[in-house]
Amino acid sequence: MPPIQDHPLRYKLANELHARPFPSLTAPCRAVYLAIKKPQHAASRDKSLDLAHLTDLLDRYGAQHPQPGATHYSSVIGQHMLKWEQHTEFVTYTVFLDGLTDRPFDPADFEVFPPDWLTEAPGVRMTSALVRICERPEDEDRTGALIEDWFVSDSIAASAVIGDDAVIAGDFRIDPAGHQRFAVFTRPGIGQRRVGRIVQRLTEIETYKTMSMLGFSRVKEISPKLGQIDTELSHLMEAMTQGTGSAEDTLKSLLATSAELESLSARTSFRLGATDAYEAIVGQRISVLREERWQGRQTFAEFMMRRYDPAMRTVKSTERRIGTMSERAMRTSQLLRTRVEVERAAQNQQLLEGMNKRAEMQLRLQRTVEGLSTVAISYYAVSLASYLLYPAAEPLGVSKGLLTAAVTPPVIFAVWFLIRRLREAAEAKD
């Protein structure tokens, strides 16, 4: 029997789970991180430009090109290791450098990315970071002193992670050179993969935190417009409740407001949905670090709880507000449509009553005309019949007046009967 046929995507889907391995790092070392995003419509961008930009960087170092359509890539560039990843809205570059510089978080490390290459990037910098990975001093106070020296004291977040195998620290501030700073202090004997996971988690936390804050910025931008639409909806509902103004005019205004609200919802739905996803990733990445309090300092989770979570709650509140306003506008539209239909039904009833009255008047007029027509036709018919019978008056010994009187009733009856039959025939056809 022939072997069973595989799904066309079977191997691709299985390999995707292993496509982005953690780097292997040994302290002491450094990492330079860069995330690039197209300012507008990043999700629908031409992703071939991302690969072209990566290829340009590799050509400068004489490194091998990635496969066509690749979404991740790792290679040696010069004396350093490069890791590149392509995501839905952005691409990231991480370069790992051996050893430490005398100057902590030396901006010169970022020169691994040539300035003219940065200028040609198919997007803008969302975030960049310098990560310093060093051995953890036996004296914890020495570690604390270094952290105080390297970061802004009122924003420092530091914690022991991964079973106290390392201490991480950062302040989530942009330094004078334009980069975020993170420090990792590792105990001797910690695995290289574990160090790589810690560094990657830190860069992911920073990236997804920044990306999710785009939603907060968008919410602040649309808040005045939402307030205006909310006020208009309230006024329209008040007008509907009090019965002021025409229901049709109110319905037209409500439909225009609803269309404006739906348009706003459509323009923001992707960003708000992405913000929810990015926020979840930030929380998950912090959770897997298994933080423990270190020297009484706030942990990364506490920092996010105090400064990041309120922004995310604002985004979620605005998302719920848009949904609530849309439902309220829909319910109000249905009520107004019902009111308009009732008013139109009443108008139709009045119109039908008026038509009935006019039909009755037409019927009365028709009967009056029929009576007059009977008289007029009978008059002429009697005259014609009389002229025809006058020659027989003398032989019969009857006067002309008596003859005319005798002819008149049959003629009138005949004319009336004929007109009635004609009317009945016309009504039967209708």
Protein Blocks (a to p, Z undefined) as FASTA:
>chain_A
ZZddddfklmmmmmmmmmmccddddddddddddddddfbhkllmcfklmmmmmmmmmmmn
opacddehiabdcddehjbccdddddfkbccdddddehjdfbghifklmmmpcfklmmmp
gcddfbdcddddddddfblmlmmmmmmmmpcfklcccddeehhlaccddehiacfkopac
ddddddehiafklmmmmmmmmmmmmmmmmmmmmmmmmmmmmmmmmmmmmmmmmmmmmmmm
nopajfklmmmmmmmmmmmmmmmmmmmmmmmmmmmmmmmmmmmmmmmnopadeehiacfk
lmmmmmmmmmmmmmmmmmmmmmmmmmmmmmmmmmmmmmmmmmmmmmmmmmmmmmmmmmmm
mmmmmmmmmmmmmmmmmmmmmmmmmmmmmmmmmmnopafklmmmmmmmmmmmmmmmmmmm
mmmmmmmmZZ
